[in-house]
Amino acid sequence: MNVNSSRRSFLKNTSTLCITTGLGLAMLPAVTNAARRLPLIGYTQKKLPYNYKALEPFIDAATMEIHYSKHAAAYAKNLADACAAEKIDTSKLSLEDLLKNITNYSAKVRNNGGGHYNHEFFWQCMQEGTTNLPVKLANAITQSFGSFEAFKTQFTDAGKNRFGSGWAWLVQTENQKLVVCSTPNQDNPLMNIAEVKGIPLLGLDIWEHAYYLKYQNKRADYIANWWNIVNWNFVAERGNMAGI
């Protein structure tokens, strides 16, 4: 093997290691091919993967319609406006790259970039009906938390105990461990300002607009019912792609 070939192999393997272990892109010049194993979320709002009524009775149709067509749509529009005003070339910079270097951008980009990403991710975390927990994911959760019930309790507590608005997350950290965390407002674990950084595998919206019409102020009831519609196949697929 010649020197150039060896160098290419080294760079490829090093990039793969950095992304698979969840290192922030502040340490890297761009997203590598390894990171692109995880599907990227674009800058525009996609169609919901189900209809507004699909998640009933756990999330009602009226909440879903307002959440998607008003709140989430506003984040997408405001993000587009902010990118245009700040001359961010969205054809060359992925949203994931932008979030991983969020301190380079304005508060408007941070709030709306996070809001758009989080919601596009959130829709995929849910599905009509129930799914069984895939064995590989179940084993990884047990290894990290002791049991699925211990994980569920920790995740639920992260959502219940977040003061004000925010999100609860299951994240793969840079050392390929699964951890639970929460973020305020529309921040997420991809951001270089996050207390816990890593690859999001599961996310729960705990803003009041996600549940207020049905549950009023009963966030704990919303979270308890939400477990019935988690799309575990989506979570497992992300985990597999991220190297769990």
C-alpha positions as a printed NumPy array, in Angstrom:
array([[  0.   ,   0.   ,   0.   ],
       [  1.409,   3.408,  -0.962],
       [  1.697,   6.438,   1.333],
       [ -1.29 ,   8.281,  -0.152],
       [ -3.488,   5.234,   0.165],
       [ -2.425,   4.704,   3.776],
       [ -3.122,   8.339,   4.591],
       [ -6.613,   8.125,   3.066],
       [ -7.318,   4.972,   5.076],
       [ -6.116,   6.622,   8.302],
       [ -8.243,   9.72 ,   7.74 ],
       [-11.294,   7.644,   6.913],
       [-10.913,   5.471,  10.024],
       [-10.241,   8.467,  12.259],
       [-13.312,  10.298,  10.972],
       [-15.438,   7.209,  11.467],
       [-14.279,   6.877,  15.066],
       [-14.974,  10.53 ,  15.865],
       [-18.505,  10.471,  14.525],
       [-19.448,   7.06 ,  15.855],
       [-18.441,   8.085,  19.355],
       [-20.441,  11.277,  19.114],
       [-17.695,  13.934,  19.187],
       [-18.911,  17.422,  18.425],
       [-18.186,  18.814,  14.997],
       [-16.377,  21.769,  16.537],
       [-13.468,  19.313,  16.422],
       [-14.025,  18.436,  12.77 ],
       [-14.074,  20.522,   9.586],
       [-17.233,  18.943,   8.188],
       [-19.609,  16.006,   8.49 ],
       [-17.861,  12.836,   7.331],
       [-19.358,   9.914,   5.46 ],
       [-19.656,   7.997,   8.742],
       [-21.947,  10.651,  10.219],
       [-24.117,  10.523,   7.132],
       [-25.103,   6.974,   7.997],
       [-27.602,   8.755,  10.236],
       [-30.349,  10.335,   8.119],
       [-29.985,  14.104,   8.042],
       [-32.857,  16.42 ,   8.9  ],
       [-33.271,  19.153,   6.31 ],
       [-34.138,  22.813,   6.738],
       [-37.702,  22.487,   5.461],
       [-40.708,  20.95 ,   7.169],
       [-41.588,  17.472,   5.972],
       [-45.042,  15.966,   5.847],
       [-46.048,  14.136,   9.008],
       [-45.47 ,  10.362,   8.737],
       [-49.079,   9.808,   9.943],
       [-52.344,  11.747,  10.085],
       [-53.39 ,  13.999,  12.943],
       [-55.693,  11.366,  14.449],
       [-53.197,   8.524,  14.32 ],
       [-51.831,   8.946,  17.841],
       [-55.177,   9.12 ,  19.614],
       [-56.169,   8.655,  22.369],
       [-52.689,   9.423,  23.705],
       [-52.245,  12.623,  21.698],
       [-55.42 ,  14.151,  20.325],
       [-55.883,  15.273,  16.736],
       [-56.409,  18.942,  17.61 ],
       [-53.124,  19.095,  19.504],
       [-51.269,  17.372,  16.67 ],
       [-52.679,  19.7  ,  14.043],
       [-51.857,  22.872,  15.979],
       [-48.472,  21.539,  17.049],
       [-47.45 ,  20.627,  13.499],
       [-49.141,  23.306,  11.39 ],
       [-48.595,  26.27 ,  13.721],
       [-45.761,  25.79 ,  16.211],
       [-43.44 ,  23.549,  14.184],
       [-44.195,  25.365,  10.938],
       [-43.229,  28.652,  12.57 ],
       [-39.831,  27.275,  13.569],
       [-39.172,  26.145,   9.994],
       [-40.194,  29.53 ,   8.555],
       [-38.231,  31.53 ,  11.1  ],
       [-35.164,  29.357,  10.558],
       [-35.337,  29.99 ,   6.809],
       [-35.635,  33.734,   7.44 ],
       [-32.684,  33.709,   9.838],
       [-30.503,  31.723,   7.447],
       [-31.291,  34.161,   4.645],
       [-30.564,  37.195,   6.821],
       [-27.273,  35.738,   8.088],
       [-26.272,  34.396,   4.659],
       [-26.037,  30.779,   5.788],
       [-25.647,  28.54 ,   2.754],
       [-28.021,  25.712,   3.609],
       [-27.091,  23.869,   0.419],
       [-23.576,  23.316,   1.768],
       [-24.101,  23.207,   5.531],
       [-26.252,  20.497,   7.073],
       [-28.561,  21.429,   9.908],
       [-26.667,  18.985,  12.117],
       [-23.383,  20.784,  11.386],
       [-25.002,  24.122,  12.124],
       [-26.318,  22.912,  15.492],
       [-22.993,  21.373,  16.471],
       [-21.412,  24.803,  16.03 ],
       [-24.376,  26.812,  17.273],
       [-22.267,  29.346,  19.189],
       [-21.2  ,  30.719,  15.8  ],
       [-24.751,  31.896,  15.111],
       [-27.419,  34.203,  16.484],
       [-30.024,  33.465,  19.123],
       [-32.656,  33.407,  16.356],
       [-30.776,  30.639,  14.543],
       [-30.268,  28.739,  17.797],
       [-33.908,  28.922,  18.875],
       [-35.446,  28.188,  15.489],
       [-32.781,  25.77 ,  14.272],
       [-33.203,  23.76 ,  17.436],
       [-36.975,  24.07 ,  17.319],
       [-37.138,  22.849,  13.742],
       [-34.691,  19.982,  14.231],
       [-36.302,  18.851,  17.483],
       [-39.797,  18.728,  16.024],
       [-38.784,  16.954,  12.817],
       [-37.012,  14.412,  15.022],
       [-39.929,  14.167,  17.478],
       [-42.484,  13.196,  14.83 ],
       [-40.333,  10.191,  13.917],
       [-40.078,   9.081,  17.541],
       [-43.799,   8.261,  17.504],
       [-46.039,   6.005,  15.482],
       [-49.569,   4.688,  15.354],
       [-49.891,   1.606,  17.52 ],
       [-47.236,  -0.052,  19.632],
       [-43.919,  -1.629,  18.7  ],
       [-41.9  ,  -4.182,  20.597],
       [-38.503,  -3.17 ,  21.926],
       [-35.88 ,  -4.668,  19.576],
       [-33.558,  -7.097,  21.355],
       [-30.3  ,  -5.286,  20.592],
       [-31.689,  -1.97 ,  21.84 ],
       [-33.18 ,  -3.658,  24.906],
       [-29.794,  -5.142,  25.755],
       [-28.053,  -1.781,  25.337],
       [-30.615,  -0.08 ,  27.592],
       [-30.271,  -2.791,  30.24 ],
       [-26.49 ,  -2.539,  30.132],
       [-26.6  ,   1.248,  30.574],
       [-29.467,   1.621,  33.071],
       [-29.822,  -1.765,  34.757],
       [-33.268,  -2.452,  33.32 ],
       [-35.807,  -0.994,  30.923],
       [-37.981,   0.108,  33.83 ],
       [-35.045,   1.982,  35.365],
       [-34.459,   3.732,  32.046],
       [-38.145,   4.568,  31.702],
       [-38.224,   6.045,  35.203],
       [-35.112,   8.131,  34.575],
       [-36.406,   9.407,  31.24 ],
       [-39.817,  10.199,  32.731],
       [-38.182,  12.087,  35.586],
       [-36.058,  14.073,  33.143],
       [-39.237,  15.221,  31.449],
       [-41.272,  15.831,  34.6  ],
       [-38.524,  17.691,  36.423],
       [-37.435,  20.029,  33.619],
       [-38.338,  23.474,  34.878],
       [-40.335,  25.335,  32.25 ],
       [-40.254,  24.291,  28.604],
       [-37.797,  21.872,  27.076],
       [-37.066,  18.33 ,  25.983],
       [-36.13 ,  14.934,  27.429],
       [-33.612,  12.812,  25.517],
       [-32.032,   9.403,  25.22 ],
       [-28.548,  10.1  ,  23.912],
       [-25.523,   8.126,  22.813],
       [-22.487,   9.923,  24.222],
       [-18.967,  10.129,  22.824],
       [-17.966,   6.948,  24.687],
       [-20.939,   5.09 ,  23.17 ],
       [-22.87 ,   4.994,  26.418],
       [-26.599,   5.574,  26.579],
       [-27.614,   8.386,  28.92 ],
       [-30.771,  10.329,  29.683],
       [-30.732,  14.115,  29.817],
       [-32.958,  17.126,  29.284],
       [-32.438,  20.464,  27.568],
       [-34.167,  23.817,  28.01 ],
       [-36.29 ,  25.575,  25.411],
       [-35.347,  24.285,  21.939],
       [-31.774,  23.233,  22.686],
       [-30.672,  19.673,  21.983],
       [-27.686,  17.377,  22.66 ],
       [-26.13 ,  18.102,  19.255],
       [-25.37 ,  21.677,  20.253],
       [-21.92 ,  22.603,  21.489],
       [-23.541,  24.449,  24.396],
       [-25.391,  21.346,  25.645],
       [-24.528,  20.054,  29.096],
       [-24.737,  16.485,  27.742],
       [-23.552,  16.144,  24.15 ],
       [-24.176,  13.249,  21.84 ],
       [-26.378,  11.661,  19.218],
       [-30.13 ,  11.885,  19.96 ],
       [-31.858,   8.507,  19.772],
       [-35.193,   9.428,  21.367],
       [-36.701,  12.807,  22.169],
       [-39.816,  13.991,  23.99 ],
       [-41.309,  17.479,  23.647],
       [-42.328,  18.783,  27.063],
       [-43.439,  22.257,  25.994],
       [-47.021,  22.881,  27.084],
       [-48.14 ,  23.258,  23.476],
       [-47.371,  19.536,  23.025],
       [-49.993,  18.431,  25.548],
       [-52.   ,  21.303,  27.04 ],
       [-55.263,  20.828,  25.112],
       [-55.712,  17.268,  26.379],
       [-53.758,  17.151,  29.626],
       [-53.931,  20.785,  30.794],
       [-51.146,  21.12 ,  33.383],
       [-50.73 ,  17.363,  33.918],
       [-47.35 ,  16.85 ,  32.291],
       [-46.79 ,  13.577,  34.149],
       [-49.963,  12.078,  32.617],
       [-48.861,  13.175,  29.145],
       [-45.477,  11.491,  29.583],
       [-47.013,   8.307,  31.019],
       [-49.348,   7.974,  28.015],
       [-46.668,   8.915,  25.494],
       [-44.825,   5.639,  26.124],
       [-47.683,   3.862,  24.313],
       [-46.744,   5.419,  20.957],
       [-42.935,   5.377,  21.   ],
       [-41.515,   4.151,  17.699],
       [-38.877,   1.777,  19.062],
       [-37.904,   0.642,  15.57 ],
       [-36.844,   4.213,  14.778],
       [-34.834,   4.428,  18.006],
       [-33.183,   1.062,  17.325],
       [-32.339,   2.003,  13.751],
       [-30.616,   5.19 ,  14.894],
       [-28.749,   3.223,  17.52 ],
       [-27.569,   0.689,  14.958],
       [-26.394,   3.419,  12.592],
       [-24.606,   5.206,  15.425],
       [-22.706,   2.06 ,  16.337],
       [-24.495,   0.659,  19.38 ]])
